[in-house]
């Protein structure tokens, strides 16, 4: 019984170490998130922060000028766009800018926190999409 308990504890510790090693892979990186829901931004920043990354948000043209995307793109490593919560114009601007500045463009299935976290997890494990 004790041996089984030790094995379970060792497995949990290994998983924790693996997760923290993976998260360290995004340490110091900067991401742009265009679109999504305003009520989610603080949560998304918290998730990015848990990976050691900085998240910049652009609302996709609701209140902010879409042209601001052009000013932010050179300073980020990657851009995330939830395809269900972004204007067509903002999405085209982001895709064009990502090609110009050779930045990774990651379309997200939706604007959920879990969709963003899955993308960060995938990036931290080296599965970067462009």
C-alpha positions as CSV (number, residue, x, y, z in Angstrom):
1,X,0.0,0.0,0.0
2,X,2.8,2.4,0.9
3,X,4.6,1.6,-2.3
4,X,1.5,2.4,-4.4
5,X,1.2,5.7,-2.5
6,X,4.9,6.5,-3.2
7,X,4.4,5.8,-6.9
8,X,1.4,8.0,-7.2
9,X,3.2,10.8,-5.4
10,X,6.3,10.4,-7.7
11,X,4.0,10.5,-10.7
12,X,2.3,13.7,-9.5
13,X,5.6,15.4,-8.8
14,X,6.9,14.4,-12.3
15,X,3.7,15.9,-13.9
16,X,4.1,19.1,-12.0
17,X,7.8,19.4,-13.1
18,X,6.8,18.7,-16.7
19,X,4.1,21.4,-16.6
20,X,6.4,24.0,-15.1
21,X,9.2,23.1,-17.6
22,X,6.7,23.5,-20.5
23,X,5.5,26.8,-19.1
24,X,9.0,28.0,-18.8
25,X,9.3,27.7,-22.6
26,X,7.1,30.8,-23.0
27,X,8.9,32.9,-20.3
28,X,9.3,36.5,-21.3
29,X,7.4,36.2,-24.6
30,X,4.8,38.7,-25.6
31,X,1.5,37.9,-27.3
32,X,-1.2,39.9,-29.0
33,X,-4.8,38.8,-28.6
34,X,-7.1,40.4,-31.1
35,X,-10.9,40.2,-30.6
36,X,-12.6,38.1,-28.0
37,X,-14.9,39.3,-25.2
38,X,-13.9,42.2,-23.0
39,X,-15.0,40.3,-19.9
40,X,-12.4,37.6,-20.6
41,X,-9.3,39.8,-21.0
42,X,-8.3,39.8,-17.3
43,X,-8.6,36.0,-17.2
44,X,-6.6,35.6,-20.5
45,X,-3.8,37.9,-19.1
46,X,-3.7,35.8,-15.9
47,X,-3.4,32.6,-18.0
48,X,-0.6,34.1,-20.1
49,X,1.1,35.3,-16.9
50,X,1.0,31.8,-15.5
51,X,3.2,30.8,-18.5
52,X,5.5,33.8,-17.8
53,X,4.2,35.6,-20.9
54,X,2.8,39.1,-21.4
55,X,-0.6,39.5,-23.2
56,X,-1.5,42.6,-25.1
57,X,-5.2,42.9,-26.1
58,X,-6.8,44.7,-29.0
59,X,-10.6,44.6,-29.2
60,X,-10.6,44.1,-32.9
61,X,-12.0,47.4,-33.9
62,X,-15.0,47.9,-31.5
63,X,-13.5,50.9,-29.7
64,X,-9.8,50.8,-30.8
65,X,-8.7,51.7,-34.3
66,X,-7.9,48.6,-36.3
67,X,-4.7,50.4,-37.5
68,X,-3.3,50.2,-34.0
69,X,-2.7,46.5,-34.7
70,X,0.0,47.5,-37.2
71,X,1.8,49.4,-34.4
72,X,1.7,46.5,-31.9
73,X,2.6,43.6,-34.3
74,X,6.4,44.3,-34.5
75,X,6.8,44.0,-30.7
76,X,5.0,40.7,-30.2
77,X,6.1,37.1,-30.8
78,X,2.7,35.7,-31.8
79,X,-0.9,36.7,-32.4
80,X,-4.0,34.9,-31.3
81,X,-7.4,35.5,-32.9
82,X,-10.6,33.8,-31.7
83,X,-12.4,33.3,-35.0
84,X,-15.9,33.6,-33.5
85,X,-15.2,37.0,-31.9
86,X,-13.4,39.2,-34.4
87,X,-14.3,41.4,-37.3
88,X,-13.4,40.3,-40.8
89,X,-11.4,43.5,-41.3
90,X,-9.4,43.0,-38.1
91,X,-8.7,39.3,-39.0
92,X,-7.4,40.2,-42.5
93,X,-5.3,43.0,-41.0
94,X,-3.7,40.6,-38.5
95,X,-3.0,37.9,-41.0
96,X,-1.4,40.4,-43.4
97,X,0.6,41.9,-40.6
98,X,1.8,38.5,-39.4
99,X,3.1,37.6,-42.9
100,X,4.8,41.0,-43.2
101,X,6.5,40.8,-39.8
102,X,7.0,37.0,-39.9
103,X,5.0,36.5,-36.7
104,X,3.1,33.3,-35.8
105,X,-0.6,33.6,-36.3
106,X,-2.8,31.3,-34.2
107,X,-6.5,31.2,-35.0
108,X,-8.5,30.0,-32.0
109,X,-11.7,28.0,-32.4
110,X,-13.5,30.4,-30.0
111,X,-12.9,33.1,-27.4
112,X,-13.0,30.8,-24.4
113,X,-10.3,30.7,-21.8
114,X,-9.7,27.0,-22.3
115,X,-9.2,27.5,-26.1
116,X,-6.5,30.1,-25.3
117,X,-4.8,27.9,-22.6
118,X,-4.7,24.9,-25.0
119,X,-3.0,27.0,-27.6
120,X,-0.4,28.2,-25.0
121,X,0.1,24.6,-23.8
122,X,0.7,23.5,-27.4
123,X,3.2,26.3,-28.0
124,X,5.0,25.6,-24.8
125,X,5.5,22.0,-26.0
126,X,6.9,23.2,-29.3
127,X,3.9,22.8,-31.5
128,X,3.9,26.4,-32.7
129,X,1.5,27.1,-35.6
130,X,2.1,29.7,-38.2
